[in-house]
Amino acid sequence: GIMYLVGIDMETGKEVCIIPCLLCAKMILNAEISKVIMRDKGEVITKLPIEIYNKRENEAFGKEDK
């Protein structure tokens, strides 16, 4: 399936960038979501769950993105 994500600042009502944390990225991967579509400042970004997981894992363990 496809997951759509958008973040809204509750105080201002403005759209904010939202990228799943490491735990959420792992759950998305385990749920066999085929792709994640996010919005960042009006721009639509499509990522594979493994790309999100790898990015968050690298950040958590101090590795550089490949």
All heavy atoms as TSV, in Angstrom:
chain	resi	resn	atom	element	x	y	z
A	1	GLY	N	N	0.815	-1.176	0.000
A	1	GLY	CA	C	0.000	0.000	0.000
A	1	GLY	C	C	0.863	1.245	0.000
A	1	GLY	O	O	2.074	1.204	0.072
A	2	ILE	N	N	0.193	2.357	-0.051
A	2	ILE	CA	C	0.831	3.668	-0.058
A	2	ILE	C	C	0.404	4.412	1.200
A	2	ILE	O	O	-0.758	4.386	1.578
A	2	ILE	CB	C	0.417	4.464	-1.309
A	2	ILE	CG1	C	0.856	3.737	-2.576
A	2	ILE	CG2	C	1.002	5.872	-1.269
A	2	ILE	CD1	C	0.322	4.351	-3.852
A	3	MET	N	N	1.357	5.089	1.843
A	3	MET	CA	C	1.068	5.892	3.022
A	3	MET	C	C	1.287	7.363	2.665
A	3	MET	O	O	2.298	7.707	2.069
A	3	MET	CB	C	1.974	5.503	4.183
A	3	MET	CG	C	1.790	6.356	5.414
A	3	MET	SD	S	2.856	5.845	6.768
A	3	MET	CE	C	1.757	4.712	7.571
A	4	TYR	N	N	0.335	8.200	3.031
A	4	TYR	CA	C	0.436	9.639	2.814
A	4	TYR	C	C	0.635	10.315	4.165
A	4	TYR	O	O	-0.110	10.047	5.105
A	4	TYR	CB	C	-0.840	10.180	2.169
A	4	TYR	CG	C	-1.083	9.647	0.788
A	4	TYR	CD1	C	-1.770	8.460	0.592
A	4	TYR	CD2	C	-0.614	10.331	-0.326
A	4	TYR	CE1	C	-1.990	7.954	-0.683
A	4	TYR	CE2	C	-0.832	9.842	-1.610
A	4	TYR	CZ	C	-1.522	8.650	-1.773
A	4	TYR	OH	O	-1.738	8.155	-3.035
A	5	LEU	N	N	1.629	11.198	4.264
A	5	LEU	CA	C	1.907	11.908	5.507
A	5	LEU	C	C	1.958	13.404	5.257
A	5	LEU	O	O	2.537	13.860	4.265
A	5	LEU	CB	C	3.256	11.485	6.089
A	5	LEU	CG	C	3.417	10.047	6.548
A	5	LEU	CD1	C	4.849	9.809	7.000
A	5	LEU	CD2	C	2.454	9.746	7.678
A	6	VAL	N	N	1.356	14.152	6.157
A	6	VAL	CA	C	1.475	15.612	6.132
A	6	VAL	C	C	1.481	16.076	7.584
A	6	VAL	O	O	0.799	15.501	8.431
A	6	VAL	CB	C	0.338	16.282	5.318
A	6	VAL	CG1	C	-1.010	16.075	5.963
A	6	VAL	CG2	C	0.620	17.747	5.091
A	7	GLY	N	N	2.291	17.068	7.876
A	7	GLY	CA	C	2.366	17.594	9.230
A	7	GLY	C	C	1.779	18.994	9.284
A	7	GLY	O	O	2.032	19.810	8.403
A	8	ILE	N	N	0.991	19.257	10.313
A	8	ILE	CA	C	0.392	20.574	10.526
A	8	ILE	C	C	0.768	21.066	11.921
A	8	ILE	O	O	0.552	20.360	12.914
A	8	ILE	CB	C	-1.156	20.518	10.405
A	8	ILE	CG1	C	-1.585	19.938	9.066
A	8	ILE	CG2	C	-1.780	21.884	10.659
A	8	ILE	CD1	C	-1.271	20.794	7.860
A	9	ASP	N	N	1.348	22.251	12.000
A	9	ASP	CA	C	1.658	22.866	13.281
A	9	ASP	C	C	0.335	23.265	13.925
A	9	ASP	O	O	-0.421	24.062	13.368
A	9	ASP	CB	C	2.550	24.095	13.068
A	9	ASP	CG	C	2.999	24.727	14.364
A	9	ASP	OD1	O	2.136	24.974	15.247
A	9	ASP	OD2	O	4.198	24.993	14.493
A	10	MET	N	N	0.044	22.734	15.084
A	10	MET	CA	C	-1.244	22.962	15.740
A	10	MET	C	C	-1.423	24.410	16.205
A	10	MET	O	O	-2.540	24.883	16.325
A	10	MET	CB	C	-1.415	22.001	16.922
A	10	MET	CG	C	-1.494	20.546	16.508
A	10	MET	SD	S	-2.814	20.195	15.327
A	10	MET	CE	C	-4.245	20.446	16.337
A	11	GLU	N	N	-0.330	25.111	16.457
A	11	GLU	CA	C	-0.443	26.500	16.902
A	11	GLU	C	C	-0.681	27.459	15.743
A	11	GLU	O	O	-1.465	28.388	15.850
A	11	GLU	CB	C	0.802	26.906	17.683
A	11	GLU	CG	C	0.918	26.208	19.024
A	11	GLU	CD	C	2.143	26.633	19.800
A	11	GLU	OE1	O	2.788	27.638	19.427
A	11	GLU	OE2	O	2.450	25.953	20.791
A	12	THR	N	N	0.025	27.240	14.627
A	12	THR	CA	C	-0.059	28.178	13.501
A	12	THR	C	C	-0.983	27.688	12.388
A	12	THR	O	O	-1.414	28.478	11.557
A	12	THR	CB	C	1.333	28.415	12.889
A	12	THR	OG1	O	1.810	27.192	12.327
A	12	THR	CG2	C	2.310	28.944	13.925
A	13	GLY	N	N	-1.221	26.369	12.351
A	13	GLY	CA	C	-2.035	25.803	11.270
A	13	GLY	C	C	-1.272	25.658	9.974
A	13	GLY	O	O	-1.829	25.262	8.960
A	14	LYS	N	N	0.020	25.966	10.012
A	14	LYS	CA	C	0.845	25.874	8.803
A	14	LYS	C	C	1.413	24.467	8.626
A	14	LYS	O	O	1.645	23.753	9.597
A	14	LYS	CB	C	1.995	26.885	8.858
A	14	LYS	CG	C	1.527	28.315	8.786
A	14	LYS	CD	C	2.694	29.265	8.759
A	14	LYS	CE	C	2.179	30.700	8.669
A	14	LYS	NZ	N	3.282	31.652	8.596
A	15	GLU	N	N	1.644	24.133	7.374
A	15	GLU	CA	C	2.226	22.834	7.041
A	15	GLU	C	C	3.695	22.802	7.443
A	15	GLU	O	O	4.415	23.775	7.245
A	15	GLU	CB	C	2.102	22.616	5.533
A	15	GLU	CG	C	2.535	21.268	5.070
A	15	GLU	CD	C	2.352	21.123	3.566
A	15	GLU	OE1	O	1.238	21.364	3.076
A	15	GLU	OE2	O	3.334	20.770	2.910
A	16	VAL	N	N	4.121	21.698	8.046
A	16	VAL	CA	C	5.515	21.511	8.423
A	16	VAL	C	C	6.011	20.182	7.842
A	16	VAL	O	O	5.225	19.286	7.578
A	16	VAL	CB	C	5.712	21.518	9.964
A	16	VAL	CG1	C	5.395	22.874	10.541
A	16	VAL	CG2	C	4.872	20.459	10.625
A	17	CYS	N	N	7.315	20.091	7.668
A	17	CYS	CA	C	7.911	18.858	7.150
A	17	CYS	C	C	7.780	17.762	8.204
A	17	CYS	O	O	8.013	17.991	9.385
A	17	CYS	CB	C	9.376	19.084	6.814
A	17	CYS	SG	S	10.196	17.618	6.190
A	18	ILE	N	N	7.395	16.586	7.776
A	18	ILE	CA	C	7.270	15.451	8.688
A	18	ILE	C	C	7.993	14.258	8.076
A	18	ILE	O	O	7.745	13.892	6.941
A	18	ILE	CB	C	5.796	15.129	8.994
A	18	ILE	CG1	C	5.702	13.991	10.006
A	18	ILE	CG2	C	5.018	14.802	7.753
A	18	ILE	CD1	C	4.330	13.835	10.600
A	19	ILE	N	N	8.930	13.723	8.827
A	19	ILE	CA	C	9.645	12.521	8.416
A	19	ILE	C	C	9.543	11.549	9.586
A	19	ILE	O	O	9.849	11.921	10.714
A	19	ILE	CB	C	11.117	12.812	8.080
A	19	ILE	CG1	C	11.206	13.809	6.923
A	19	ILE	CG2	C	11.860	11.528	7.731
A	19	ILE	CD1	C	12.597	14.285	6.622
A	20	PRO	N	N	9.099	10.327	9.333
A	20	PRO	CA	C	8.939	9.362	10.431
A	20	PRO	C	C	10.238	9.134	11.204
A	20	PRO	O	O	11.327	9.118	10.631
A	20	PRO	CB	C	8.503	8.081	9.720
A	20	PRO	CG	C	7.912	8.541	8.434
A	20	PRO	CD	C	8.693	9.761	8.052
A	21	CYS	N	N	10.111	8.959	12.522
A	21	CYS	CA	C	11.257	8.637	13.367
A	21	CYS	C	C	11.713	7.198	13.067
A	21	CYS	O	O	11.076	6.490	12.294
A	21	CYS	CB	C	10.884	8.775	14.841
A	21	CYS	SG	S	9.703	7.524	15.405
A	22	LEU	N	N	12.777	6.777	13.700
A	22	LEU	CA	C	13.334	5.444	13.464
A	22	LEU	C	C	12.319	4.345	13.791
A	22	LEU	O	O	12.118	3.422	12.996
A	22	LEU	CB	C	14.609	5.238	14.277
A	22	LEU	CG	C	15.308	3.884	14.124
A	22	LEU	CD1	C	15.711	3.633	12.678
A	22	LEU	CD2	C	16.519	3.804	15.035
A	23	LEU	N	N	11.647	4.447	14.929
A	23	LEU	CA	C	10.673	3.428	15.314
A	23	LEU	C	C	9.501	3.388	14.326
A	23	LEU	O	O	9.081	2.316	13.898
A	23	LEU	CB	C	10.163	3.682	16.737
A	23	LEU	CG	C	9.132	2.686	17.256
A	23	LEU	CD1	C	9.702	1.267	17.270
A	23	LEU	CD2	C	8.673	3.084	18.639
A	24	CYS	N	N	8.981	4.560	13.958
A	24	CYS	CA	C	7.868	4.610	12.994
A	24	CYS	C	C	8.305	4.087	11.632
A	24	CYS	O	O	7.550	3.374	10.962
A	24	CYS	CB	C	7.334	6.026	12.877
A	24	CYS	SG	S	6.498	6.580	14.373
A	25	ALA	N	N	9.527	4.432	11.217
A	25	ALA	CA	C	10.043	3.949	9.938
A	25	ALA	C	C	10.127	2.420	9.936
A	25	ALA	O	O	9.804	1.775	8.933
A	25	ALA	CB	C	11.414	4.561	9.656
A	26	LYS	N	N	10.530	1.854	11.068
A	26	LYS	CA	C	10.604	0.394	11.185
A	26	LYS	C	C	9.213	-0.232	11.090
A	26	LYS	O	O	9.019	-1.248	10.431
A	26	LYS	CB	C	11.271	0.014	12.506
A	26	LYS	CG	C	11.577	-1.453	12.631
A	26	LYS	CD	C	12.392	-1.729	13.872
A	26	LYS	CE	C	12.792	-3.184	13.939
A	26	LYS	NZ	N	13.654	-3.472	15.068
A	27	MET	N	N	8.219	0.403	11.725
A	27	MET	CA	C	6.849	-0.120	11.661
A	27	MET	C	C	6.293	-0.009	10.237
A	27	MET	O	O	5.597	-0.915	9.775
A	27	MET	CB	C	5.951	0.613	12.654
A	27	MET	CG	C	6.247	0.226	14.090
A	27	MET	SD	S	5.038	0.800	15.293
A	27	MET	CE	C	5.281	2.560	15.232
A	28	ILE	N	N	6.602	1.075	9.552
A	28	ILE	CA	C	6.161	1.237	8.156
A	28	ILE	C	C	6.774	0.139	7.297
A	28	ILE	O	O	6.104	-0.471	6.470
A	28	ILE	CB	C	6.533	2.632	7.621
A	28	ILE	CG1	C	5.705	3.711	8.334
A	28	ILE	CG2	C	6.347	2.713	6.110
A	28	ILE	CD1	C	6.194	5.126	8.098
A	29	LEU	N	N	8.056	-0.121	7.502
A	29	LEU	CA	C	8.757	-1.166	6.760
A	29	LEU	C	C	8.143	-2.532	7.046
A	29	LEU	O	O	7.845	-3.301	6.124
A	29	LEU	CB	C	10.233	-1.152	7.159
A	29	LEU	CG	C	11.236	-1.828	6.264
A	29	LEU	CD1	C	11.207	-1.244	4.865
A	29	LEU	CD2	C	12.629	-1.704	6.836
A	30	ASN	N	N	7.883	-2.829	8.303
A	30	ASN	CA	C	7.299	-4.115	8.689
A	30	ASN	C	C	5.864	-4.277	8.199
A	30	ASN	O	O	5.400	-5.401	8.002
A	30	ASN	CB	C	7.358	-4.301	10.200
A	30	ASN	CG	C	8.760	-4.576	10.686
A	30	ASN	OD1	O	9.610	-5.022	9.929
A	30	ASN	ND2	N	9.009	-4.305	11.948
A	31	ALA	N	N	5.161	-3.165	8.005
A	31	ALA	CA	C	3.779	-3.209	7.518
A	31	ALA	C	C	3.723	-3.421	6.002
A	31	ALA	O	O	2.646	-3.502	5.430
A	31	ALA	CB	C	3.047	-1.928	7.886
A	32	GLU	N	N	4.896	-3.495	5.387
A	32	GLU	CA	C	5.027	-3.715	3.944
A	32	GLU	C	C	4.368	-2.606	3.122
A	32	GLU	O	O	3.797	-2.849	2.059
A	32	GLU	CB	C	4.494	-5.092	3.563
A	32	GLU	CG	C	5.269	-6.213	4.225
A	32	GLU	CD	C	4.819	-7.600	3.831
A	32	GLU	OE1	O	3.926	-7.743	2.975
A	32	GLU	OE2	O	5.383	-8.556	4.381
A	33	ILE	N	N	4.483	-1.362	3.618
A	33	ILE	CA	C	4.040	-0.194	2.857
A	33	ILE	C	C	5.001	-0.060	1.673
A	33	ILE	O	O	6.218	-0.123	1.848
A	33	ILE	CB	C	4.076	1.080	3.730
A	33	ILE	CG1	C	3.200	0.931	4.973
A	33	ILE	CG2	C	3.729	2.314	2.922
A	33	ILE	CD1	C	1.723	0.842	4.720
A	34	SER	N	N	4.481	0.102	0.467
A	34	SER	CA	C	5.340	0.122	-0.724
A	34	SER	C	C	6.033	1.461	-0.929
A	34	SER	O	O	7.159	1.523	-1.411
A	34	SER	CB	C	4.546	-0.239	-1.974
A	34	SER	OG	O	3.505	0.691	-2.189
A	35	LYS	N	N	5.366	2.564	-0.568
A	35	LYS	CA	C	6.002	3.870	-0.655
A	35	LYS	C	C	5.294	4.837	0.263
A	35	LYS	O	O	4.138	4.649	0.626
A	35	LYS	CB	C	6.056	4.398	-2.085
A	35	LYS	CG	C	4.744	4.658	-2.741
A	35	LYS	CD	C	4.963	5.155	-4.181
A	35	LYS	CE	C	3.663	5.139	-4.953
A	35	LYS	NZ	N	3.852	5.599	-6.325
A	36	VAL	N	N	6.029	5.885	0.647
A	36	VAL	CA	C	5.508	6.902	1.541
A	36	VAL	C	C	5.546	8.233	0.796
A	36	VAL	O	O	6.591	8.623	0.272
A	36	VAL	CB	C	6.344	6.997	2.838
A	36	VAL	CG1	C	5.795	8.063	3.769
A	36	VAL	CG2	C	6.397	5.642	3.541
A	37	ILE	N	N	4.410	8.897	0.744
A	37	ILE	CA	C	4.322	10.187	0.073
A	37	ILE	C	C	4.140	11.247	1.150
A	37	ILE	O	O	3.205	11.196	1.943
A	37	ILE	CB	C	3.164	10.202	-0.939
A	37	ILE	CG1	C	3.426	9.142	-2.006
A	37	ILE	CG2	C	3.013	11.592	-1.554
A	37	ILE	CD1	C	2.312	8.943	-2.986
A	38	MET	N	N	5.087	12.209	1.187
A	38	MET	CA	C	5.090	13.253	2.206
A	38	MET	C	C	5.049	14.611	1.529
A	38	MET	O	O	5.341	14.723	0.351
A	38	MET	CB	C	6.363	13.151	3.054
A	38	MET	CG	C	6.530	11.819	3.736
A	38	MET	SD	S	8.130	11.629	4.525
A	38	MET	CE	C	9.145	11.214	3.123
A	39	ARG	N	N	4.708	15.632	2.297
A	39	ARG	CA	C	4.736	16.995	1.786
A	39	ARG	C	C	5.702	17.802	2.620
A	39	ARG	O	O	5.740	17.693	3.838
A	39	ARG	CB	C	3.354	17.616	1.841
A	39	ARG	CG	C	2.433	17.003	0.826
A	39	ARG	CD	C	1.088	17.633	0.840
A	39	ARG	NE	N	1.218	19.082	0.686
A	39	ARG	CZ	C	0.283	19.839	0.156
A	39	ARG	NH1	N	-0.812	19.304	-0.285
A	39	ARG	NH2	N	0.444	21.135	0.072
A	40	ASP	N	N	6.498	18.629	1.938
A	40	ASP	CA	C	7.432	19.523	2.602
A	40	ASP	C	C	7.335	20.882	1.920
A	40	ASP	O	O	7.743	21.029	0.773
A	40	ASP	CB	C	8.855	18.965	2.520
A	40	ASP	CG	C	9.868	19.829	3.244
A	40	ASP	OD1	O	9.463	20.725	3.997
A	40	ASP	OD2	O	11.079	19.607	3.047
A	41	LYS	N	N	6.744	21.837	2.606
A	41	LYS	CA	C	6.582	23.198	2.080
A	41	LYS	C	C	5.915	23.193	0.710
A	41	LYS	O	O	6.360	23.844	-0.217
A	41	LYS	CB	C	7.926	23.899	2.037
A	41	LYS	CG	C	8.564	24.038	3.404
A	41	LYS	CD	C	9.955	24.597	3.332
A	41	LYS	CE	C	10.574	24.532	4.710
A	41	LYS	NZ	N	12.010	24.465	4.654
A	42	GLY	N	N	4.876	22.389	0.560
A	42	GLY	CA	C	4.125	22.337	-0.687
A	42	GLY	C	C	4.681	21.374	-1.712
A	42	GLY	O	O	4.009	21.040	-2.676
A	43	GLU	N	N	5.907	20.927	-1.527
A	43	GLU	CA	C	6.534	19.988	-2.463
A	43	GLU	C	C	6.187	18.561	-2.051
A	43	GLU	O	O	6.251	18.207	-0.882
A	43	GLU	CB	C	8.050	20.175	-2.445
A	43	GLU	CG	C	8.787	19.255	-3.382
A	43	GLU	CD	C	10.302	19.434	-3.306
A	43	GLU	OE1	O	10.776	20.424	-2.738
A	43	GLU	OE2	O	10.991	18.544	-3.819
A	44	VAL	N	N	5.809	17.751	-3.024
A	44	VAL	CA	C	5.493	16.349	-2.756
A	44	VAL	C	C	6.766	15.526	-2.891
A	44	VAL	O	O	7.480	15.622	-3.884
A	44	VAL	CB	C	4.405	15.829	-3.726
A	44	VAL	CG1	C	4.148	14.344	-3.495
A	44	VAL	CG2	C	3.124	16.623	-3.554
A	45	ILE	N	N	7.045	14.735	-1.869
A	45	ILE	CA	C	8.243	13.892	-1.838
A	45	ILE	C	C	7.802	12.439	-1.703
A	45	ILE	O	O	7.023	12.116	-0.810
A	45	ILE	CB	C	9.149	14.257	-0.643
A	45	ILE	CG1	C	9.533	15.739	-0.704
A	45	ILE	CG2	C	10.367	13.358	-0.586
A	45	ILE	CD1	C	10.157	16.249	0.575
A	46	THR	N	N	8.301	11.580	-2.581
A	46	THR	CA	C	7.985	10.159	-2.508
A	46	THR	C	C	9.251	9.403	-2.122
A	46	THR	O	O	10.300	9.592	-2.727
A	46	THR	CB	C	7.472	9.637	-3.864
A	46	THR	OG1	O	6.323	10.383	-4.228
A	46	THR	CG2	C	7.117	8.161	-3.791
A	47	LYS	N	N	9.143	8.571	-1.107
A	47	LYS	CA	C	10.285	7.779	-0.638
A	47	LYS	C	C	9.871	6.332	-0.465
A	47	LYS	O	O	8.726	6.037	-0.142
A	47	LYS	CB	C	10.776	8.291	0.723
A	47	LYS	CG	C	11.343	9.675	0.724
A	47	LYS	CD	C	12.753	9.672	0.258
A	47	LYS	CE	C	13.368	11.058	0.433
A	47	LYS	NZ	N	14.690	11.146	-0.089
A	48	LEU	N	N	10.820	5.450	-0.639
A	48	LEU	CA	C	10.615	4.054	-0.296
A	48	LEU	C	C	10.840	3.917	1.208
A	48	LEU	O	O	11.718	4.577	1.766
A	48	LEU	CB	C	11.597	3.167	-1.051
A	48	LEU	CG	C	11.497	3.177	-2.572
A	48	LEU	CD1	C	12.604	2.322	-3.176
A	48	LEU	CD2	C	10.137	2.696	-3.032
A	49	PRO	N	N	10.054	3.080	1.885
A	49	PRO	CA	C	10.221	2.919	3.335
A	49	PRO	C	C	11.653	2.583	3.748
A	49	PRO	O	O	12.132	3.066	4.771
A	49	PRO	CB	C	9.253	1.790	3.678
A	49	PRO	CG	C	8.174	1.928	2.666
A	49	PRO	CD	C	8.898	2.330	1.400
A	50	ILE	N	N	12.361	1.788	2.969
A	50	ILE	CA	C	13.737	1.428	3.320
A	50	ILE	C	C	14.651	2.649	3.292
A	50	ILE	O	O	15.578	2.747	4.091
A	50	ILE	CB	C	14.276	0.272	2.430
A	50	ILE	CG1	C	15.580	-0.300	2.998
A	50	ILE	CG2	C	14.477	0.717	1.007
A	50	ILE	CD1	C	15.428	-1.058	4.265
A	51	GLU	N	N	14.380	3.610	2.412
A	51	GLU	CA	C	15.173	4.845	2.366
A	51	GLU	C	C	14.988	5.649	3.654
A	51	GLU	O	O	15.959	6.163	4.211
A	51	GLU	CB	C	14.759	5.714	1.174
A	51	GLU	CG	C	15.086	5.139	-0.174
A	51	GLU	CD	C	14.525	5.968	-1.313
A	51	GLU	OE1	O	13.355	6.392	-1.250
A	51	GLU	OE2	O	15.284	6.189	-2.271
A	52	ILE	N	N	13.750	5.733	4.121
A	52	ILE	CA	C	13.459	6.464	5.361
A	52	ILE	C	C	14.115	5.755	6.543
A	52	ILE	O	O	14.768	6.378	7.373
A	52	ILE	CB	C	11.937	6.579	5.580
A	52	ILE	CG1	C	11.293	7.378	4.443
A	52	ILE	CG2	C	11.638	7.226	6.937
A	52	ILE	CD1	C	9.784	7.297	4.417
A	53	TYR	N	N	13.961	4.436	6.600
A	53	TYR	CA	C	14.538	3.665	7.703
A	53	TYR	C	C	16.060	3.811	7.727
A	53	TYR	O	O	16.649	4.066	8.781
A	53	TYR	CB	C	14.146	2.192	7.591
A	53	TYR	CG	C	14.739	1.359	8.701
A	53	TYR	CD1	C	14.173	1.367	9.973
A	53	TYR	CD2	C	15.878	0.595	8.492
A	53	TYR	CE1	C	14.732	0.637	11.007
A	53	TYR	CE2	C	16.441	-0.142	9.523
A	53	TYR	CZ	C	15.861	-0.117	10.774
A	53	TYR	OH	O	16.420	-0.835	11.796
A	54	ASN	N	N	16.689	3.663	6.568
A	54	ASN	CA	C	18.155	3.777	6.507
A	54	ASN	C	C	18.627	5.153	6.950
A	54	ASN	O	O	19.618	5.278	7.668
A	54	ASN	CB	C	18.664	3.457	5.110
A	54	ASN	CG	C	18.607	1.987	4.789
A	54	ASN	OD1	O	18.518	1.148	5.681
A	54	ASN	ND2	N	18.636	1.656	3.518
A	55	LYS	N	N	17.921	6.216	6.533
A	55	LYS	CA	C	18.293	7.571	6.920
A	55	LYS	C	C	18.213	7.726	8.437
A	55	LYS	O	O	19.136	8.230	9.065
A	55	LYS	CB	C	17.388	8.586	6.231
A	55	LYS	CG	C	17.647	10.027	6.636
A	55	LYS	CD	C	16.769	10.976	5.863
A	55	LYS	CE	C	16.909	12.410	6.285
A	55	LYS	NZ	N	18.234	12.907	6.489
A	56	ARG	N	N	17.113	7.291	9.028
A	56	ARG	CA	C	16.934	7.429	10.474
A	56	ARG	C	C	17.908	6.539	11.254
A	56	ARG	O	O	18.418	6.933	12.298
A	56	ARG	CB	C	15.493	7.111	10.871
A	56	ARG	CG	C	14.518	8.160	10.425
A	56	ARG	CD	C	14.912	9.503	10.978
A	56	ARG	NE	N	13.841	10.461	10.788
A	56	ARG	CZ	C	13.987	11.754	10.975
A	56	ARG	NH1	N	15.160	12.245	11.342
A	56	ARG	NH2	N	12.988	12.565	10.794
A	57	GLU	N	N	18.172	5.347	10.749
A	57	GLU	CA	C	19.129	4.455	11.409
A	57	GLU	C	C	20.522	5.073	11.383
A	57	GLU	O	O	21.238	5.067	12.388
A	57	GLU	CB	C	19.134	3.088	10.728
A	57	GLU	CG	C	20.047	2.096	11.426
A	57	GLU	CD	C	20.074	0.753	10.744
A	57	GLU	OE1	O	20.252	0.699	9.514
A	57	GLU	OE2	O	19.918	-0.246	11.461
A	58	ASN	N	N	20.901	5.628	10.236
A	58	ASN	CA	C	22.211	6.274	10.124
A	58	ASN	C	C	22.327	7.457	11.073
A	58	ASN	O	O	23.363	7.657	11.717
A	58	ASN	CB	C	22.461	6.712	8.688
A	58	ASN	CG	C	22.723	5.532	7.766
A	58	ASN	OD1	O	23.017	4.432	8.213
A	58	ASN	ND2	N	22.591	5.759	6.474
A	59	GLU	N	N	21.248	8.247	11.192
A	59	GLU	CA	C	21.270	9.373	12.123
A	59	GLU	C	C	21.390	8.883	13.567
A	59	GLU	O	O	22.136	9.454	14.351
A	59	GLU	CB	C	19.977	10.191	11.972
A	59	GLU	CG	C	19.896	10.970	10.683
A	59	GLU	CD	C	18.546	11.624	10.459
A	59	GLU	OE1	O	17.594	11.389	11.246
A	59	GLU	OE2	O	18.432	12.351	9.479
A	60	ALA	N	N	20.672	7.827	13.901
A	60	ALA	CA	C	20.681	7.318	15.273
A	60	ALA	C	C	22.035	6.752	15.679
A	60	ALA	O	O	22.431	6.862	16.841
A	60	ALA	CB	C	19.605	6.243	15.421
A	61	PHE	N	N	22.745	6.158	14.730
A	61	PHE	CA	C	24.006	5.519	15.045
A	61	PHE	C	C	25.214	6.286	14.545
A	61	PHE	O	O	26.326	5.775	14.518
A	61	PHE	CB	C	24.009	4.077	14.501
A	61	PHE	CG	C	22.975	3.218	15.191
A	61	PHE	CD1	C	21.819	2.862	14.533
A	61	PHE	CD2	C	23.149	2.805	16.498
A	61	PHE	CE1	C	20.849	2.087	15.164
A	61	PHE	CE2	C	22.202	2.032	17.144
A	61	PHE	CZ	C	21.040	1.677	16.466
A	62	GLY	N	N	24.997	7.548	14.124
A	62	GLY	CA	C	26.091	8.408	13.728
A	62	GLY	C	C	26.787	8.011	12.446
A	62	GLY	O	O	27.956	8.342	12.252
A	63	LYS	N	N	26.084	7.317	11.572
A	63	LYS	CA	C	26.670	6.932	10.281
A	63	LYS	C	C	26.305	7.972	9.238
A	63	LYS	O	O	25.323	8.679	9.360
A	63	LYS	CB	C	26.118	5.570	9.835
A	63	LYS	CG	C	26.394	4.441	10.786
A	63	LYS	CD	C	25.735	3.178	10.265
A	63	LYS	CE	C	25.841	2.039	11.266
A	63	LYS	NZ	N	25.081	0.865	10.825
A	64	GLU	N	N	27.103	8.034	8.177
A	64	GLU	CA	C	26.808	8.943	7.076
A	64	GLU	C	C	25.852	8.273	6.103
A	64	GLU	O	O	25.891	7.060	5.933
A	64	GLU	CB	C	28.090	9.326	6.337
A	64	GLU	CG	C	29.000	10.213	7.148
A	64	GLU	CD	C	30.209	10.674	6.349
A	64	GLU	OE1	O	30.112	10.750	5.116
A	64	GLU	OE2	O	31.235	10.942	6.967
A	65	ASP	N	N	24.975	9.091	5.453
A	65	ASP	CA	C	24.098	8.556	4.421
A	65	ASP	C	C	24.918	8.091	3.241
A	65	ASP	O	O	25.913	8.710	2.869
A	65	ASP	CB	C	23.097	9.607	3.934
A	65	ASP	CG	C	21.957	9.800	4.908
A	65	ASP	OD1	O	21.685	8.865	5.678
A	65	ASP	OD2	O	21.333	10.867	4.879
A	66	LYS	N	N	24.483	6.984	2.656
A	66	LYS	CA	C	25.194	6.447	1.478
A	66	LYS	C	C	24.468	6.825	0.224
A	66	LYS	O	O	23.335	7.035	0.153
A	66	LYS	CB	C	25.300	4.936	1.566
A	66	LYS	CG	C	26.158	4.499	2.723
A	66	LYS	CD	C	26.245	3.001	2.779
A	66	LYS	CE	C	27.084	2.576	3.976
A	66	LYS	NZ	N	27.160	1.157	4.127
